[in-house]
Amino acid sequence: MIEEVFANTIHHGYRGESDNPVWLRAIILPDGLRLVYQDAAPLFDPLDSAALPGNDQVGGVGRVLIKSLPRHAEYALIDQRNTLSFDFDLRD
């Protein structure tokens, strides 16, 4: 899932190979794991259903993954960075 988000940042956000940064942080929660992914690409919320491509366009796999794999996903613009937080359940 993170690889898909990263690939989309490079392809769509940074428009190809670049030296622009991305940030990834892992936080241990009492009942799981939070991954926080940030990029400095133009503002884009992949969780916003209005931003989904039309049925005639290819794509959207990343959005399906980020909406279905984590138990909770959230977008925010923090310090001019697109910030995606994903909570995963690590209990049995």
C-alpha positions as CSV (number, residue, x, y, z in Angstrom):
1,M,0.0,0.0,0.0
2,I,2.8,2.5,0.9
3,E,4.6,1.5,-2.3
4,E,1.5,2.4,-4.3
5,V,1.1,5.8,-2.5
6,F,4.8,6.5,-3.1
7,A,4.5,5.6,-6.8
8,N,1.5,7.9,-7.1
9,T,3.4,10.7,-5.4
10,I,6.3,10.4,-7.9
11,H,4.1,9.9,-11.0
12,H,1.2,12.3,-10.3
13,G,2.4,14.6,-7.6
14,Y,6.0,15.3,-8.6
15,R,5.4,14.5,-12.2
16,G,8.3,12.0,-12.6
17,E,11.7,11.5,-11.2
18,S,12.8,14.2,-8.8
19,D,14.8,15.0,-5.7
20,N,11.7,16.1,-3.9
21,P,11.3,14.4,-0.5
22,V,8.7,12.0,1.0
23,W,8.5,11.2,4.7
24,L,7.4,8.0,6.4
25,R,7.0,7.5,10.1
26,A,5.9,4.4,12.0
27,I,4.3,4.8,15.4
28,I,3.5,1.9,17.7
29,L,0.0,2.2,19.2
30,P,-1.3,0.2,22.2
31,D,-3.4,-1.9,19.8
32,G,-1.7,-1.5,16.5
33,L,0.6,0.5,14.2
34,R,0.2,4.0,12.6
35,L,2.0,4.8,9.4
36,V,2.3,8.5,8.6
37,Y,3.2,9.3,5.0
38,Q,4.0,12.8,3.8
39,D,4.9,14.5,0.6
40,A,5.4,18.1,-0.6
41,A,3.6,17.6,-3.9
42,P,0.6,19.8,-4.8
43,L,-2.4,19.5,-2.5
44,F,-4.2,16.3,-3.1
45,D,-6.5,14.2,-0.8
46,P,-6.8,10.7,-2.2
47,L,-9.5,9.9,0.4
48,D,-11.8,12.6,-1.0
49,S,-14.4,10.8,-3.2
50,A,-14.8,14.0,-5.3
51,A,-11.2,13.5,-6.3
52,L,-11.8,10.0,-7.7
53,P,-11.3,9.6,-11.4
54,G,-14.2,9.0,-13.7
55,N,-15.2,5.4,-14.7
56,D,-13.6,5.9,-18.1
57,Q,-10.1,6.5,-16.6
58,V,-7.6,3.9,-15.6
59,G,-6.4,4.0,-12.1
60,G,-7.7,4.3,-8.6
61,V,-5.9,1.1,-7.3
62,G,-4.1,3.2,-4.6
63,R,-7.3,4.7,-3.4
64,V,-8.9,1.3,-3.1
65,L,-5.9,0.0,-1.0
66,I,-5.8,3.0,1.3
67,K,-9.6,2.8,1.9
68,S,-9.7,-1.0,2.5
69,L,-6.5,-2.2,4.2
70,P,-6.1,0.1,7.2
71,R,-8.7,0.1,10.0
72,H,-8.6,3.9,9.7
73,A,-7.2,6.4,7.2
74,E,-7.0,10.1,7.4
75,Y,-5.7,13.0,5.2
76,A,-4.6,16.4,6.4
77,L,-2.4,19.2,5.1
78,I,0.3,19.7,7.8
79,D,3.2,22.2,7.3
80,Q,2.4,22.4,3.6
81,R,2.7,18.6,3.3
82,N,0.1,16.1,2.1
83,T,-0.2,13.9,5.2
84,L,-1.8,10.5,5.1
85,S,-2.2,8.5,8.4
86,F,-3.0,4.9,8.4
87,D,-3.9,2.8,11.5
88,F,-3.5,-0.9,11.3
89,D,-4.8,-3.5,13.9
90,L,-2.0,-5.7,15.2
91,R,-4.0,-7.7,17.6
92,D,-4.7,-11.4,16.9
